[in-house]
Amino acid sequence: MGTTHLIAARVSPETKARFRSLAEQQQMTESALLKRLVDMAVHTGGVNDADVLKSPERRLRGARLCVRLHPDDQLLLAERAAARQMPAATYVSVLVRAHLRALSPLPKAELMELRRSVTELSAIGRNLNQLARLAHQRPGSVTPGGQVLQMMLKVCEAMRAHTKGLIKANARSWEAGHANDQT
C-alpha cells in the first residue's frame, strides 16, 4: 500500500450518487470499483509499459499542486498577477520558486527596472555635481544657484538610497520566509 498513488476526478453530485449506487449494486466500495475500472482501462488501452517509463512529460503532471484560496485572496492574486501581465498560476509559481530557492522574489523585469532606476539616479547625481562645481567656479554664470543644485543633489542621493533599500529589503524579507510589515 505504501507505493500506491491516488487518482482523483471531480464529478457532479448526480454522477457521484450514481457511481455510489453502482458500487453498492456490485457490493463494493466506490474506491474498489474505481480501481477495477482504472485497471481495466489501463490493461485494455494498449499502452506499452516501456513507453510510459520513457515519457518525461508524464512525470511533470505530478509536479502540479492545488491550493485553496479565500475568495478575497483569490481576487488579490488575480490583480497582482494581471499587474505583472502573468497568469495567476505562473505568478504563484514564480513566488514559490523564488522563496524555496532564495532567488530574487521580484520578477526579472521589475528587478531590472529598479536597478536601472538606481543607475539613472546615479547619473543624474553626477551631472548635478558637475553643475554645482561649475557654479562655484563661475559665480556670475546663468546656471542654477549652488544651493539649488546642492538640494537637487541631496534629493537624488536620497532617492537612490531609498531605491537600493527597497531592493535589499525585498530580498531580506524572502530570506525569513515572510515580508516584514514596517510602515
VOGU-3710 file (C-alpha; in Angstrom, 3 decimals, decimal comma):
1> mgtthliaar> 0,000/0,000/0,000  2,912/2,385/0,654  3,810/2,578/-3,043  0,327/3,236/-4,390  -0,717/6,593/-5,808  -4,024/8,397/-5,780  -6,145/9,172/-8,841  -8,884/11,744/-8,341  -11,581/13,254/-10,526  -14,153/15,971/-9,980
11> vspetkarfr> -17,692/14,966/-10,882  -21,142/16,419/-10,391  -23,156/15,393/-7,317  -25,508/13,430/-9,580  -22,636/11,433/-11,127  -21,196/10,766/-7,665  -24,581/9,469/-6,431  -24,978/7,238/-9,493  -21,438/5,859/-9,049  -22,113/5,160/-5,353
21> slaeqqqmte> -25,287/3,294/-6,326  -23,365/1,266/-8,941  -20,703/0,354/-6,354  -23,395/-0,760/-3,892  -25,013/-2,953/-6,598  -21,609/-4,608/-7,148  -21,238/-4,949/-3,338  -18,025/-2,931/-3,461  -16,760/0,328/-2,113  -16,543/3,268/-4,504
31> sallkrlvdm> -12,736/3,120/-4,290  -12,636/-0,587/-5,152  -14,974/-0,112/-8,120  -12,965/2,855/-9,375  -9,719/0,877/-9,030  -11,232/-2,004/-11,004  -12,355/0,386/-13,776  -8,930/2,069/-13,927  -7,153/-1,309/-14,071  -9,460/-2,465/-16,890
41> avhtggvnda> -8,888/0,752/-18,849  -5,105/0,528/-18,443  -4,884/-3,152/-19,386  -7,166/-2,850/-22,414  -5,842/0,528/-23,549  -2,813/-0,916/-25,322  -0,289/1,376/-23,603  3,184/-0,154/-23,587  4,996/-0,058/-20,203  8,244/0,941/-21,907
51> dvlksperrl> 6,542/3,979/-23,479  5,193/5,099/-20,115  8,601/4,851/-18,452  10,347/6,788/-21,250  7,969/9,741/-21,305  9,247/12,583/-19,036  6,130/14,677/-19,788  4,012/12,257/-17,786  6,133/12,858/-14,685  5,634/16,631/-14,961
61> rgarlcvrlh> 1,918/16,187/-14,390  2,688/15,076/-10,834  4,501/18,361/-10,226  1,206/20,220/-10,078  -0,210/21,424/-6,807  -3,713/22,586/-5,977  -4,180/25,362/-3,430  -7,444/26,607/-1,998  -7,612/30,337/-1,501  -10,058/32,521/0,325
71> pddqlllaer> -12,143/34,410/-2,288  -10,660/37,754/-1,199  -7,130/36,377/-1,563  -8,032/34,970/-4,968  -9,095/38,445/-6,118  -5,853/39,965/-4,817  -3,866/37,253/-6,565  -5,642/37,919/-9,848  -4,987/41,673/-9,539  -1,293/41,269/-8,749
81> aaarqmpaat> -0,759/38,713/-11,488  -2,567/40,944/-14,000  -0,408/43,905/-12,965  2,624/41,824/-13,921  0,921/40,570/-17,076  1,173/36,962/-15,900  -1,402/34,205/-15,424  -2,197/33,755/-11,728  -0,760/30,230/-11,628  2,503/31,402/-13,183
91> yvsvlvrahl> 2,742/34,292/-10,726  2,248/31,930/-7,759  4,801/29,544/-9,220  7,355/32,368/-9,559  6,781/33,445/-5,957  7,008/29,931/-4,538  10,121/29,083/-6,555  11,792/32,330/-5,519  11,030/31,601/-1,877  12,158/27,967/-1,957
101> ralsplpkae> 15,404/28,689/-3,808  16,144/32,034/-2,126  16,019/33,754/-5,502  15,062/37,327/-6,125  11,332/37,409/-5,399  10,754/40,170/-7,913  10,068/39,209/-11,492  13,204/39,745/-13,546  11,768/42,688/-15,498  10,815/44,552/-12,306
111> lmelrrsvte> 14,181/43,956/-10,675  15,966/45,196/-13,808  13,821/48,347/-13,826  14,701/49,058/-10,207  18,392/48,585/-10,967  18,100/50,885/-13,998  16,480/53,484/-11,746  19,438/53,347/-9,380  21,817/53,739/-12,337  19,858/56,700/-13,721
121> lsaigrnlnq> 19,723/58,398/-10,324  23,476/57,966/-10,013  23,980/59,584/-13,437  21,689/62,495/-12,541  23,595/62,950/-9,298  26,931/63,046/-11,138  25,592/65,622/-13,608  24,237/67,804/-10,810  27,563/67,545/-9,029  29,332/68,784/-12,184
131> larlahqrpg> 26,869/71,685/-12,485  27,472/72,598/-8,833  31,232/72,674/-9,431  30,748/74,919/-12,494  28,507/77,261/-10,499  31,201/77,613/-7,837  33,909/78,230/-10,450  31,895/80,892/-12,347  29,901/82,878/-9,815  28,361/85,213/-12,436
141> svtpggqvlq> 27,104/82,496/-14,808  23,397/81,919/-15,573  23,162/78,457/-14,055  21,087/77,320/-11,107  22,474/78,580/-7,829  24,781/76,423/-5,762  22,197/75,959/-3,022  19,553/74,790/-5,511  21,969/72,337/-7,071  23,027/71,039/-3,657
151> mmlkvceamr> 19,367/70,477/-2,733  18,708/68,650/-6,016  21,807/66,528/-5,460  20,616/65,577/-1,964  17,200/64,603/-3,337  18,783/62,363/-5,985  21,088/60,746/-3,440  18,145/60,110/-1,115  16,081/58,608/-3,955  18,987/56,358/-4,928
161> ahtkglikan> 19,450/55,237/-1,322  15,717/54,530/-0,920  15,595/52,516/-4,152  18,634/50,479/-3,092  16,995/49,977/0,295  13,827/48,750/-1,383  15,764/46,129/-3,337  17,649/44,971/-0,213  14,530/44,909/1,978  12,654/42,892/-0,610
171> arsweaghan> 15,437/40,314/-0,801  15,759/40,157/3,018  12,013/39,663/3,508  12,185/36,463/1,487  15,147/35,115/3,465  12,971/34,985/6,588  10,063/33,429/4,743  7,670/36,360/5,007  7,621/40,082/4,442  8,119/42,269/7,473
181> dqt> 5,373/44,872/7,510  7,054/48,032/8,680  5,086/51,140/7,954
//
